[in-house]
Amino acid sequence: MKLYPLFADLSRRAVLVVGGGPVAERKIAALLGAQAQVTVNAPTLTPQLQRWTTEGRIAHRPDAFQESWLDRVWLVVAATSDIELNRLIATFAELRRIFVNVVDDAVLSSFHVPAVVDRSPLIIAISSGGEAPMLARLLRERLETLLDHSLGALATLAARLRKRIRVRHPDMAARRRFYESLFAGPVASLLRQGRPDAARQTAEQALASSPVASAGSVVLVGAGPGDPGLLTLRALRALNEADVILHDRLVSAEVLDLARRDAERIEVGKQAGYHHTTQDGIHALLLRHAQAGRRVVRLKGGDPFVFGRGGEELEFLREQGIPYEVVPGITAAVACAAYAGVPLTHRDHAQSVRFVTAHCQSSRDTLDWTALAQERQTLAVYMGVAELGGLRARLIEHGRAPSTPFALIENGSRPDQRVITGTLANLAERAAFHAVHSPALLILGEVAALATSLAWFGQPPLGATVHAIRTLPAGHPIASDVLAAVHRA
């Protein structure tokens, strides 16, 4: 984030605006709205600025700009057509550690004036950091149509009740739930209807009858494979209602950024050879926070019911009498295949798809390899990067053709997605050559060959390179595959 969002209280504080044209007039109008004490420096003024000067709302200095004027101000705005003067003002302000805005010059500006949606005391500011001001204005216009003007009255009513709400609900979780009901219930509707007295009475009655203690609950949420745009609307709502979020290691930072800023976040992820928190430890955390009256989101990558131990966690919650619900997520096989351009089923290639996990020897031993080795089906293998050699051996042993295509998708749906393609015969070697790491999903079957022609997201699929042949022994599976590719080309 390039800029730190900041709302400044300029009431009765001195601000200098250098320039007397229409741009300066717009800046000064906003500053007057914030009750700033504005001085404008310019030889001539627009008619409106002249009226404000006559009325005593702003002070006017018609002489040449003087550096010493900056000694007594909190902010300065340079809005002249003189580029050198604007640069000089910015330099003097920087030396004094005074924030300066140079109109139409993002580089010289240490603060930027945002596009504003005003529902006072509720203010929404939109800034592009001076890079795309027209885009910020367009977003402001859209928000103006979405946000009712009664929101200001709702914020004012909430401020009047704030002390009483804190006394009634000393627990933060219970207080938050009351505010949510206040803002989304009949009080907001009455304010939209222009009935402030009825809204106030309804709010006071709701506060007096609201339960002091709140019951905790758990929402099991699927976060999808990483792209925050793949979250469901219900998942987004749950993240914004959560008091505590227990999240897996593979949940992307972009998804976590959509959660409430003040929610407690606890990483409970697992990875091969190292468990940050055991499953029993996760159960204990769910129980402790729910019994404390908090709304807990158990956030899992992909879908919680596809190799996510979601069923085990719900069984535990049910035994403990903790209320719960489930928000499905887009599982990795579906999302990664789509982002790699691989249809999991296809009339010409595969009439079925199997979801498989083979992350350790014990899980491999329980699989029906004869069924998995059948043709004209797609295998989507989760958590199998470390077991690719064993997986290949078992499949070929039970009849799967070594020439079966594969697509190995690392960081599927994320900006750093990689897709490695090849055949079952060189699966393990290809993965090792490209240093594939978790999270990665393997798609094996005839449909995987379509990754090359149907790819649409990120970089094109990776294959072996001619350079790689020089580092591999004669007869190596990758070397022979590269030579075949070169001949085809």
C-alpha positions in Angstrom: 0.0 0.0 0.0 1.7 3.2 -1.2 -0.3 5.6 0.9 -1.4 5.5 4.5 -5.1 6.4 4.7 -5.5 9.4 7.1 -8.4 11.6 8.1 -7.1 14.9 9.4 -8.9 17.2 11.9 -8.2 20.7 10.5 -10.8 22.5 12.6 -9.4 25.9 13.6 -6.0 24.9 12.2 -4.1 27.2 9.7 -3.8 26.0 6.1 -2.1 27.9 3.3 -3.3 27.7 -0.3 -1.1 29.3 -2.9 -3.1 30.1 -6.1 -6.3 31.9 -6.7 -7.9 30.2 -9.7 -10.8 27.6 -10.0 -8.6 24.7 -8.8 -7.7 26.6 -5.6 -11.3 27.5 -5.2 -12.3 23.8 -5.1 -9.6 23.0 -2.6 -10.6 25.9 -0.4 -14.2 24.9 -0.5 -13.4 21.5 0.9 -11.1 23.0 3.6 -13.8 25.4 4.7 -16.1 22.4 5.0 -13.6 21.0 7.5 -13.6 24.3 9.4 -9.9 25.0 8.6 -8.5 28.5 8.9 -7.6 29.2 5.3 -5.2 31.8 3.9 -5.0 32.1 0.2 -1.9 33.6 -1.5 -2.5 35.0 -5.0 -2.4 38.4 -6.8 -5.9 37.8 -8.1 -8.9 35.7 -7.0 -11.9 34.1 -8.6 -15.2 35.9 -7.8 -16.1 33.3 -5.2 -12.8 33.5 -3.4 -13.2 37.3 -3.4 -16.6 36.9 -1.8 -15.2 34.6 0.9 -12.5 37.1 1.6 -15.0 40.0 1.9 -17.1 37.9 4.2 -14.1 37.1 6.4 -14.2 33.4 5.8 -10.7 33.3 4.4 -7.6 35.6 4.6 -5.9 36.9 1.5 -2.2 37.7 0.9 -1.9 39.3 -2.5 2.0 39.7 -2.4 4.6 37.2 -3.5 4.9 34.0 -1.7 7.2 34.0 1.4 8.8 31.0 2.9 8.2 32.2 6.4 4.5 31.8 6.0 4.9 28.0 6.3 6.1 28.4 9.9 2.5 28.8 11.2 0.5 26.3 9.0 -0.4 22.6 9.3 -0.9 22.0 5.6 -0.1 23.8 2.4 -1.7 23.4 -1.1 0.2 24.6 -4.1 -2.3 25.3 -6.9 -0.6 27.7 -9.2 0.3 27.3 -12.9 3.9 28.2 -12.1 5.7 24.8 -12.0 8.9 26.2 -10.5 6.9 28.0 -7.7 5.0 24.8 -6.9 8.3 22.9 -6.7 9.8 25.6 -4.4 6.8 25.4 -2.1 7.0 21.6 -1.9 10.7 21.8 -1.0 10.2 24.4 1.8 7.3 22.3 3.1 9.4 19.1 3.1 12.1 20.9 5.1 9.6 21.8 7.8 7.9 18.4 7.8 4.6 20.0 6.6 2.3 18.0 4.4 1.9 19.5 1.0 -0.3 18.9 -2.0 0.9 20.1 -5.3 -2.0 20.0 -7.8 -1.5 17.6 -10.6 1.9 16.5 -9.4 1.9 13.3 -7.4 5.7 13.2 -7.1 5.9 16.5 -5.3 2.9 15.8 -3.1 3.2 14.3 0.4 -0.6 14.1 0.7 -3.4 13.7 -1.8 -6.9 15.0 -1.8 -9.3 12.1 -2.3 -12.6 11.9 -4.0 -15.1 12.0 -1.2 -18.6 10.5 -0.5 -20.0 12.7 2.3 -22.6 11.2 4.6 -21.3 13.2 7.6 -20.3 12.1 10.1 -19.6 9.1 7.9 -17.0 10.0 5.3 -15.7 7.7 2.5 -12.5 8.8 0.7 -11.2 7.3 -2.5 -7.6 7.9 -3.7 -5.5 6.6 -6.5 -2.4 8.3 -5.1 -2.6 10.9 -7.8 -2.1 8.3 -10.5 -5.7 8.0 -11.8 -7.9 10.7 -10.3 -10.6 10.2 -12.9 -10.9 6.6 -11.8 -11.3 7.7 -8.2 -14.0 10.1 -9.3 -15.8 7.4 -11.2 -15.9 5.1 -8.2 -17.2 8.0 -6.1 -20.1 8.5 -8.5 -20.9 4.8 -8.2 -20.8 4.8 -4.4 -23.0 7.9 -4.4 -25.8 5.9 -6.0 -25.3 2.9 -3.6 -25.1 4.7 -0.2 -28.3 6.1 1.1 -28.2 9.7 2.6 -29.7 8.4 5.8 -26.4 6.8 6.7 -25.3 10.1 8.2 -28.3 10.2 10.5 -27.7 6.5 11.5 -24.1 7.3 12.4 -25.2 10.3 14.5 -27.7 8.1 16.4 -25.1 5.5 17.0 -22.8 8.1 18.4 -25.5 9.4 20.8 -26.0 5.9 22.1 -22.4 4.9 22.2 -21.8 5.3 26.0 -24.9 3.5 26.9 -24.1 0.7 24.4 -20.6 0.2 26.0 -22.2 0.0 29.5 -24.8 -2.5 28.4 -22.3 -4.6 26.4 -18.8 -4.5 27.9 -17.9 -7.6 25.9 -16.7 -6.5 22.5 -18.2 -9.5 20.7 -21.7 -8.8 22.1 -21.3 -5.1 21.5 -20.4 -5.7 17.8 -23.5 -7.9 17.3 -25.7 -5.2 18.8 -24.3 -2.6 16.4 -24.8 -5.0 13.5 -28.5 -5.4 14.4 -28.9 -1.7 14.9 -27.4 -0.8 11.5 -29.2 -3.5 9.5 -32.6 -3.6 11.2 -35.7 -1.4 11.6 -33.8 1.6 12.9 -32.1 2.1 9.6 -35.3 1.6 7.7 -37.1 4.3 9.8 -34.3 6.7 9.1 -34.6 6.1 5.4 -38.3 6.9 5.8 -37.5 10.2 7.4 -38.8 9.3 10.9 -35.9 10.1 13.2 -37.9 10.1 16.4 -39.4 6.7 15.8 -35.9 5.5 14.9 -34.4 6.8 18.2 -37.2 5.2 20.2 -36.8 1.9 18.5 -33.0 1.9 19.0 -33.4 2.6 22.7 -35.9 -0.2 23.1 -33.6 -2.6 21.3 -30.7 -1.6 23.5 -32.7 -2.1 26.7 -33.9 -5.6 25.7 -30.6 -6.8 24.0 -29.0 -9.8 25.8 -25.9 -8.9 27.7 -24.1 -12.2 26.9 -23.8 -13.6 23.4 -23.5 -17.2 22.4 -20.5 -18.2 20.4 -20.5 -20.1 17.1 -18.3 -21.5 14.4 -18.5 -21.0 10.7 -16.5 -23.5 8.6 -15.5 -21.5 5.5 -13.9 -22.6 2.2 -11.4 -20.0 1.1 -10.9 -21.4 -2.4 -7.4 -21.9 -4.0 -6.1 -18.3 -3.5 -7.7 -15.9 -5.9 -9.9 -13.7 -3.6 -12.3 -13.2 -6.4 -13.4 -16.8 -6.1 -14.8 -16.3 -2.5 -18.5 -16.7 -2.2 -20.6 -13.7 -1.0 -21.5 -15.7 2.1 -17.8 -16.4 2.8 -17.0 -12.7 2.5 -19.8 -11.9 4.9 -18.6 -14.5 7.4 -15.0 -13.0 7.3 -16.4 -9.6 8.1 -18.5 -10.8 11.0 -15.8 -12.9 12.6 -14.2 -12.1 16.0 -11.6 -14.8 15.5 -10.2 -16.5 12.3 -8.4 -19.8 12.5 -6.8 -20.1 9.1 -4.7 -22.7 7.3 -1.2 -22.0 6.0 -2.4 -22.1 2.4 -5.0 -19.4 2.7 -3.7 -16.5 0.6 -2.8 -13.2 2.1 -5.2 -11.6 -0.4 -8.1 -13.6 1.1 -7.2 -12.7 4.6 -7.0 -9.0 3.7 -10.8 -9.2 3.1 -11.5 -10.0 6.7 -12.3 -7.5 9.4 -9.1 -5.6 10.4 -9.7 -6.1 14.2 -10.4 -9.8 14.0 -7.9 -12.0 15.8 -6.1 -14.2 13.3 -4.5 -17.5 14.3 -2.5 -19.6 11.9 -3.2 -23.3 12.4 -1.7 -24.6 9.2 -0.2 -28.0 8.5 2.5 -28.9 6.0 4.5 -32.1 5.2 6.7 -32.9 8.2 5.6 -30.0 10.3 2.2 -29.2 12.0 2.0 -25.7 13.2 -1.0 -26.8 15.3 -2.2 -30.3 15.8 -5.8 -31.2 15.0 -6.6 -31.6 18.7 -5.1 -28.2 19.2 -7.4 -26.8 16.5 -10.4 -28.4 18.3 -9.3 -26.8 21.6 -9.0 -23.3 20.0 -12.5 -23.7 18.4 -14.0 -24.7 21.7 -12.3 -22.0 23.8 -13.2 -19.1 21.6 -16.8 -20.3 20.9 -17.4 -20.8 24.6 -16.1 -17.2 25.2 -19.0 -16.0 23.1 -17.0 -15.2 20.0 -17.9 -15.8 16.4 -15.2 -18.0 15.0 -14.4 -18.6 11.3 -12.5 -21.7 10.6 -11.0 -20.8 7.3 -9.7 -23.6 5.1 -8.1 -23.5 1.6 -10.3 -24.9 -1.1 -13.4 -26.6 0.2 -13.5 -27.7 3.8 -15.2 -31.0 2.9 -12.7 -32.1 0.3 -9.6 -33.4 2.0 -9.9 -30.6 4.6 -10.9 -32.5 7.8 -14.0 -30.4 7.9 -16.1 -33.4 8.9 -13.9 -34.2 11.9 -14.2 -30.6 13.1 -17.9 -30.6 12.8 -18.2 -33.9 14.7 -16.2 -32.3 17.5 -18.3 -29.2 17.6 -21.5 -31.2 17.6 -20.2 -33.3 20.6 -19.5 -30.0 22.4 -22.8 -28.5 21.6 -21.3 -25.5 19.7 -23.6 -24.1 16.9 -22.0 -24.2 13.5 -22.6 -23.7 9.8 -20.6 -24.5 6.6 -19.8 -22.2 3.7 -18.5 -24.2 0.8 -15.5 -23.1 -1.2 -14.3 -23.8 -4.7 -12.1 -26.9 -4.3 -8.5 -26.9 -5.7 -9.2 -29.4 -8.4 -12.0 -27.4 -10.0 -10.3 -24.0 -9.6 -6.8 -25.1 -10.7 -8.0 -27.0 -13.6 -10.1 -24.1 -14.8 -7.2 -21.6 -14.4 -4.9 -24.0 -16.3 -7.4 -24.4 -19.2 -8.0 -28.1 -18.4 -11.6 -29.4 -18.5 -11.9 -32.1 -15.9 -14.4 -33.9 -18.1 -14.7 -33.9 -21.9 -16.9 -36.0 -24.2 -14.0 -37.1 -26.3 -11.5 -37.8 -23.4 -13.0 -38.4 -20.0 -16.5 -39.2 -18.7 -15.6 -39.2 -15.0 -13.2 -37.5 -12.6 -11.7 -38.8 -9.3 -10.4 -36.7 -6.5 -7.5 -38.5 -4.8 -5.1 -37.7 -2.0 -1.8 -39.5 -1.8 0.4 -37.5 0.5 2.0 -40.4 2.4 2.7 -44.2 2.1 -0.3 -45.1 4.3 -2.8 -43.2 2.2 -1.4 -44.7 -1.0 -1.9 -48.2 0.4 -5.6 -47.7 0.8 -6.3 -46.6 -2.8 -7.9 -48.8 -5.5 -5.1 -48.6 -8.0 -6.8 -50.8 -10.6 -9.8 -48.4 -10.7 -7.5 -45.4 -10.7 -5.5 -46.7 -13.6 -8.4 -47.0 -16.0 -8.5 -44.9 -19.1 -10.9 -42.2 -20.2 -11.1 -40.7 -16.7 -9.4 -37.8 -15.0 -7.4 -38.1 -11.8 -7.1 -34.9 -9.6 -4.4 -35.7 -7.1 -4.2 -33.4 -4.0 -1.1 -33.1 -1.8 1.0 -35.5 -3.9 4.1 -33.5 -4.8 6.4 -35.5 -2.5 4.9 -38.9 -3.8 5.0 -38.4 -7.5 7.5 -41.2 -8.1 5.5 -43.8 -6.2 2.3 -42.6 -7.7 3.7 -43.1 -11.2 4.9 -46.5 -10.4 1.6 -47.7 -9.0 -0.4 -46.4 -11.9 1.8 -47.9 -14.6 2.0 -51.2 -12.6 -1.8 -51.4 -12.7 -2.1 -50.6 -16.4 -2.1 -46.8 -16.9 -0.2 -45.9 -20.1 3.2 -44.2 -19.5 2.1 -41.8 -22.3 -0.8 -40.5 -20.3 -0.6 -36.6 -20.3 -0.4 -34.7 -17.0 -0.7 -31.1 -15.9 0.9 -30.2 -12.6 -0.4 -26.8 -11.4 1.5 -24.9 -8.7 -0.1 -22.0 -6.9 -3.3 -22.4 -9.0 -5.4 -19.2 -9.6 -2.7 -17.0 -8.0 -0.5 -14.5 -9.8 2.5 -16.8 -9.5 0.7 -19.8 -11.0 2.9 -22.3 -12.9 1.7 -25.2 -15.1 4.1 -28.0 -15.9 3.0 -30.5 -18.6 4.3 -33.8 -19.7 3.5 -37.5 -19.6 3.2 -40.0 -16.8 6.6 -41.5 -17.8 8.5 -38.3 -16.9 6.2 -36.9 -14.2 8.6 -37.1 -11.2 11.6 -35.9 -13.3 9.7 -33.0 -14.8 8.5 -31.8 -11.4 12.0 -32.1 -9.9 13.5 -30.2 -12.9 11.1 -27.3 -12.4 11.4 -27.4 -8.6 7.6 -27.7 -8.0 6.6 -27.0 -4.4 3.3 -27.2 -2.5 0.6 -26.0 -3.0 0.4 -28.0 -6.3 -2.3 -30.1 -7.8 -1.8 -32.9 -10.3 -4.3 -33.5 -13.1 -3.6 -36.8 -14.9 -5.6 -38.0 -17.9 -6.2 -37.3 -21.6 -7.8 -33.9 -20.8 -4.4 -32.7 -19.4 -3.1 -32.4 -22.9 -5.5 -29.5 -23.5 -3.5 -27.3 -21.1 -1.2 -26.2 -23.9 -3.9 -25.2 -26.3 -6.6 -23.8 -23.8 -4.3 -22.0 -21.4 -5.6 -18.5 -20.6 -4.3 -17.4 -17.2 -0.8 -16.5 -16.2 2.3 -17.8 -18.1 2.1 -20.5 -20.7 2.6 -24.1 -19.5 6.2 -25.1 -18.9 7.9 -28.0 -20.6 11.4 -29.2 -20.7 13.9 -27.0 -22.7 16.6 -27.9 -25.2 19.1 -26.5 -22.7 18.0 -29.1 -20.1 19.0 -32.0 -22.4 22.7 -31.0 -21.9 22.4 -31.6 -18.2 20.6 -35.0 -18.3 22.0 -38.4 -19.1 21.2 -40.1 -22.4 17.9 -41.9 -22.5 16.5 -39.7 -19.7 12.7 -39.4 -19.9 12.8 -35.6 -20.2 15.5 -35.7 -22.8 13.6 -38.0 -25.1 10.4 -35.9 -24.6 12.2 -32.7 -25.4 13.7 -34.1 -28.6 10.3 -35.2 -29.7 8.9 -31.7 -29.0 11.7 -30.2 -31.0 11.0 -32.5 -34.0 7.3 -31.6 -33.8 8.2 -27.9 -33.8 
